[in-house]
Amino acid sequence: MSRVLIVGAGLTGSVCACLLRREMTNRVNIVVWDKSRGAGGRMSTSRSPSDASCTVDLGAQYITATPHYAQIHHSFYEELLASGVLKPLVSLAEGELMKVGDHKNYTAPLGVSSIVKHFLKQSEAEVLFDRHVTHICQKGIRWEACPKGGQPEQFDAVVLTMPVPQILQLQGDVGSLLEGSLRQQLEAVSYSSRYALGLFYQAGAHIHVPWAAKYIADNPCIRFIAIDNKKRNLEPSECGPSIVVHTSVPFGMKHLEEDKDQVGPIILEELNKLLPGLPEPHSIKCQKWRYSQVTSAVAGCPGQMTLLSRPLLVCGGDGFTHSNLDGCIESALKVCAVLKSSL
Ligand SMILES: Cc1cc2nc3c(=O)[nH]c(=O)nc-3n(C[C@H](O)[C@H](O)[C@H](O)COP(=O)(O)OP(=O)(O)OC[C@H]3O[C@@H](n4cnc5c(N)ncnc54)[C@H](O)[C@@H]3O)c2cc1C
């Protein structure tokens, strides 16, 4: 039985774990470590501190499938629709960007993190949070992964699914494997940066706007607003309303090194100018997305990069494809193909 560590409980890591379980049953012991306190990564859904039924998607908002991906990832979409994790999008978005025509749009009624949780559950992996991997060191035919403040553990193979700049920050033997062109390829990967603000309201509060989501073209601070419960087509009686705001990328870049507690009020002030008369939220969460969406992926979008074959150390994630559900599935499929041929 091979012991495989997947670093990252985001979408790529969770699909990887699920595929490994299905395709290598009884041959792998799958362990997932994430530095956060919960699953989702950039598909994160945050709960109101005072009302667990009031949630907001702070990262990814909608799942959009092009005809090409709807066809080649048909089984994944079927599975998510059959289990109720995805539902066809019925709420309306105002402004450009929402893909229409032959594209299929979906929403996750329980929040986007439910997509990640679905695959993690299917994987039956041992999933541990608050495990921030700092070092990966080769120990003979195995890898030793060291979590911050915790005990190192050994694995037969390690999969890294975090954003590429965070792979480059790993200490131990990863640096020496990244000589020459591999390092250059990884250093060329870039991401946009933005902030997200989640606002949670008391049950019964009303947000009087005629849309579920809106793209804003001409505001230097705010790029996107969604009435999150409306976007997910939830009845107001099912939860208190919530709003998510995404800033523009220029705003995100300008304030990148500032404290999010200082940036949150700036975004809130701008929101109140755009939507005057909003009720007072009972709590607010500000999230800095230093690595939001990939603007330049690894050349050729290979889906994975093998840093060493024996013991296997392989990287995946949207940095090796593109930033959406299909990009992550594509990467997870490529990573799993490498694992299957190696273990
Ligand atoms: C604001 C925003 C809006 C978006 N909108 C959409 C959208 O509408 N539709 C869409 O399809 N996609 C959207 N995306 C993109 C989508 O969210 C990402 O492509 C996808 O979630 C990436 O998944 P991943 O698993 O590759 O990486 P991540 O989700 O980043 O997962 C990596 C995980 O690794 C963990 N990690 C990092 N370093 C370490 C470490 N050293 N040790 C342990 N754990 C570590 C992180 O905590 C994280 O959970 C959006 C993203 C953002 C940020």
The ligand as an SDF file (V2000), in Angstrom:
LIG
                    3D

 53 58  0  0  0  0  0  0  0  0999 V2000
  -11.9440   35.8580   -6.3130 C   0  0  0  0  0  0  0  0  0  0  0  0
  -11.9750   34.6040   -7.1540 C   0  0  0  0  0  0  0  0  0  0  0  0
  -13.0130   34.4020   -8.0550 C   0  0  0  0  0  0  0  0  0  0  0  0
  -13.0630   33.2450   -8.8220 C   0  0  0  0  0  0  0  0  0  0  0  0
  -14.1330   33.0090   -9.6290 N   0  0  0  0  0  0  0  0  0  0  0  0
  -14.2760   31.8050  -10.2120 C   0  0  0  0  0  0  0  0  0  0  0  0
  -15.5160   31.4390  -10.8070 C   0  0  0  0  0  0  0  0  0  0  0  0
  -16.4880   32.1870  -10.7820 O   0  0  0  0  0  0  0  0  0  0  0  0
  -15.5950   30.2010  -11.3850 N   0  0  0  0  0  0  0  0  0  0  0  0
  -14.5580   29.3070  -11.3440 C   0  0  0  0  0  0  0  0  0  0  0  0
  -14.6980   28.1660  -11.8410 O   0  0  0  0  0  0  0  0  0  0  0  0
  -13.3780   29.6150  -10.7610 N   0  0  0  0  0  0  0  0  0  0  0  0
  -13.2190   30.8350  -10.1920 C   0  0  0  0  0  0  0  0  0  0  0  0
  -12.0630   31.1400   -9.5320 N   0  0  0  0  0  0  0  0  0  0  0  0
  -10.9070   30.2410   -9.6780 C   0  0  0  0  0  0  0  0  0  0  0  0
  -11.0090   28.9820   -8.8110 C   0  0  0  0  0  0  0  0  0  0  0  0
  -11.4300   29.3160   -7.5130 O   0  0  0  0  0  0  0  0  0  0  0  0
   -9.6240   28.3170   -8.7740 C   0  0  0  0  0  0  0  0  0  0  0  0
   -9.1930   28.0350  -10.0850 O   0  0  0  0  0  0  0  0  0  0  0  0
   -9.6210   26.9830   -8.0100 C   0  0  0  0  0  0  0  0  0  0  0  0
  -10.3140   27.0870   -6.8000 O   0  0  0  0  0  0  0  0  0  0  0  0
   -8.1770   26.5730   -7.7570 C   0  0  0  0  0  0  0  0  0  0  0  0
   -8.1600   25.3630   -7.0280 O   0  0  0  0  0  0  0  0  0  0  0  0
   -6.7760   24.6740   -6.6290 P   0  0  0  0  0  0  0  0  0  0  0  0
   -7.1180   23.4640   -5.8460 O   0  0  0  0  0  0  0  0  0  0  0  0
   -5.9330   24.4830   -7.8460 O   0  0  0  0  0  0  0  0  0  0  0  0
   -6.0130   25.7430   -5.7220 O   0  0  0  0  0  0  0  0  0  0  0  0
   -6.4670   26.3300   -4.3150 P   0  0  0  0  0  0  0  0  0  0  0  0
   -7.9310   26.4560   -4.2550 O   0  0  0  0  0  0  0  0  0  0  0  0
   -5.6450   27.5580   -4.0990 O   0  0  0  0  0  0  0  0  0  0  0  0
   -6.0430   25.2030   -3.2700 O   0  0  0  0  0  0  0  0  0  0  0  0
   -4.7430   25.1070   -2.7560 C   0  0  0  0  0  0  0  0  0  0  0  0
   -4.8280   24.7540   -1.2790 C   0  0  0  0  0  0  0  0  0  0  0  0
   -3.5020   24.5830   -0.7970 O   0  0  0  0  0  0  0  0  0  0  0  0
   -3.4410   25.0850    0.5160 C   0  0  0  0  0  0  0  0  0  0  0  0
   -2.0240   25.3900    0.7770 N   0  0  0  0  0  0  0  0  0  0  0  0
   -1.2530   26.3530    0.2130 C   0  0  0  0  0  0  0  0  0  0  0  0
    0.0000   26.2720    0.6790 N   0  0  0  0  0  0  0  0  0  0  0  0
    0.0260   25.2460    1.5540 C   0  0  0  0  0  0  0  0  0  0  0  0
    1.0410   24.6750    2.3690 C   0  0  0  0  0  0  0  0  0  0  0  0
    2.2970   25.1270    2.3500 N   0  0  0  0  0  0  0  0  0  0  0  0
    0.7130   23.6300    3.1740 N   0  0  0  0  0  0  0  0  0  0  0  0
   -0.5610   23.1430    3.2120 C   0  0  0  0  0  0  0  0  0  0  0  0
   -1.5640   23.6490    2.4570 N   0  0  0  0  0  0  0  0  0  0  0  0
   -1.2690   24.6770    1.6360 C   0  0  0  0  0  0  0  0  0  0  0  0
   -4.3510   26.2990    0.5120 C   0  0  0  0  0  0  0  0  0  0  0  0
   -4.8090   26.6000    1.8240 O   0  0  0  0  0  0  0  0  0  0  0  0
   -5.4660   25.8480   -0.4220 C   0  0  0  0  0  0  0  0  0  0  0  0
   -6.5600   25.2950    0.2980 O   0  0  0  0  0  0  0  0  0  0  0  0
  -12.0090   32.2820   -8.7330 C   0  0  0  0  0  0  0  0  0  0  0  0
  -10.9740   32.4720   -7.8050 C   0  0  0  0  0  0  0  0  0  0  0  0
  -10.9710   33.6290   -7.0150 C   0  0  0  0  0  0  0  0  0  0  0  0
   -9.8760   33.7870   -5.9770 C   0  0  0  0  0  0  0  0  0  0  0  0
  1  2  1  0
  2  3  1  0
  2 52  2  0
  3  4  2  0
  4  5  1  0
  4 50  1  0
  5  6  2  0
  6  7  1  0
  6 13  1  0
  7  8  2  0
  7  9  1  0
  9 10  1  0
 10 11  2  0
 10 12  1  0
 12 13  2  0
 13 14  1  0
 14 15  1  0
 14 50  1  0
 15 16  1  0
 16 17  1  0
 16 18  1  0
 18 19  1  0
 18 20  1  0
 20 21  1  0
 20 22  1  0
 22 23  1  0
 23 24  1  0
 24 25  2  0
 24 26  1  0
 24 27  1  0
 27 28  1  0
 28 29  2  0
 28 30  1  0
 28 31  1  0
 31 32  1  0
 32 33  1  0
 33 34  1  0
 33 48  1  0
 34 35  1  0
 35 36  1  0
 35 46  1  0
 36 37  1  0
 36 45  1  0
 37 38  2  0
 38 39  1  0
 39 40  1  0
 39 45  2  0
 40 41  1  0
 40 42  2  0
 42 43  1  0
 43 44  2  0
 44 45  1  0
 46 47  1  0
 46 48  1  0
 48 49  1  0
 50 51  2  0
 51 52  1  0
 52 53  1  0
M  END
$$$$
